[in-house]
Amino acid sequence: MTTEASPVHRASDGELMGFVAHRGDEWVATTVFGADLRSCANREQVARYLLEHGLAVMAQRWWLWSPASGRWRPATLVEAGVGWVHVRLGLDPKSQDVVMLRGDDVRLLRRGPAQPEPPSGDHDVVCAVGRDHDVGRPTTP
């Protein structure tokens, strides 16, 4: 069961940092545009993660899955709002190759190193005891 996402705001200025939603047995932190960032066993952990990292992760390298080419493409977030994001494709900061993602298309976007498999709607990464894992990043033992 998935609950409706709840906004997480920074107390100092009310800035929206992202959203948290309950999915099955875990809580998931998402960006303001809806990409999954982290999943944990409790709401407090994902809310704290958003407060500490919710905006900073948007400046990191992202990857966009291209169903047409069957490969991941490096991407930079250009602008984002609730439910949408503009993404510049490739590594050239002057590139005009910008696409808008919204709705289900956001699931094609991942943070971290390129993924070896196409994205799916399922996320089985959860917080282990004493450790957190980022959705879209490989975990190591």
N, C-alpha and C positions, 0 to 999 in steps of 0.2 A: 504494500500500500504506500502511495506517495501522498504526502501532505502538500498543501500549497506552500510555496516558498515564502519565507518571512525575511523582510529586509533587515540588514545589520548596518547601523549608522555609527559613525565616530562621535563620541560624546562631546568632544571639544567644539565641534562646528556643525554637527549634523550631517556631514558628508556620507553619502551612501557608499558602503564598502563592498557590498555584494549581498547574496541571499543564502539562507540555509533552508533545507527541506529534509523531511524525514522520509526515507525510502527503505521499506522493509525493516531490517534490524539496524540500519545505520543512518547517520546524519551526513548530508552532503553540503559542502560549501561551494557556491558558484560565483562567477564574476557577475558584474552588473549586467552583462549581456547574455548570461546564461550558460557559459562553459563551466564544466565541473573542474574544481581545483583540488579538493581533498574530501575524503570521506572518513568518518570516525564513528565510534560507538555512541558518543554523546554530543548533544548540541553545543555545550560549553566549549569543547575543543575546536569545533569548526568555526564557531563565532569568534573565538580568540584568534584563530588563524586569519580570518578575514580582517579583523581589526589590526593585526600586525603586518599582514602581507597583501591584503585585498587589492590595493591600488598598485603597489610595487610590481606585482607579477605581470601587470599589463605592459610593462616596459621590457620584459624579457623576450627571448626568441620564442616564437610560436611556429607551428607547422599546420598546414592545411592539406587535407587529403583530397586528391583530385580523382574522382571516380573515372573520369575520361582517360587519364593517363595511367591510373593504377599506381600512383606514387605520392609520397609526401612532398610538399613544396615549402621551403622556408617562407615565413610570413612575419610581418611586423604590424602590430595594431596601430592604426592611425587615429581613429576616433571611435568612441563607444558610448552607448546609452542603454537604457533598460530595454533588453530584448533585441538589440542590434549591435553590429560592429562593422567598421570599415577596416579592411585588411589590405596592406600592400604586399604583393607577391614578389618573391625573390629577395636578394640581398642588397640591391642598389637602392639607397635612400632617396634617389632622385626619380626612381621608376614611377611611371604614371599607371602602372598595372594594379589598380585598386578595385576590390570587389566588396560588396556589402553582403553580410550574412545576417540572417534572422531566422527565428523559429527553429525548425529541425536542422537547418543547415549549420547551425552553430556546433552541432556534434561532430562536424568534420574538422574542427579546429582543436589542436592540442598544444599544450605548453611542454617544453623540454625537448629532448632528442627525438629524432624522427622515429615513428613507430613501424615495426616490421609488418604489421597486419593492418587491414582496413579497420576503421573504427566501428564499434558496435554501440548499441544503446545501453548495454549492460556494463556496469562497473563493479568489479569484485574486489577492489582494493579497499581495505579497511585498516583502521589503526590497530597495530599490535600493542601489546602491553609495553609501555615505555617508549614506543616509537610511533611516528606518524609517517604516512606515505602520501605522496602527491599523486593524484590521478593523472595518468598520462606520462609518468616518469617510471622507469624501471626500478624495481625494488631489489635489494641485495640482501642476502642472509646475514 
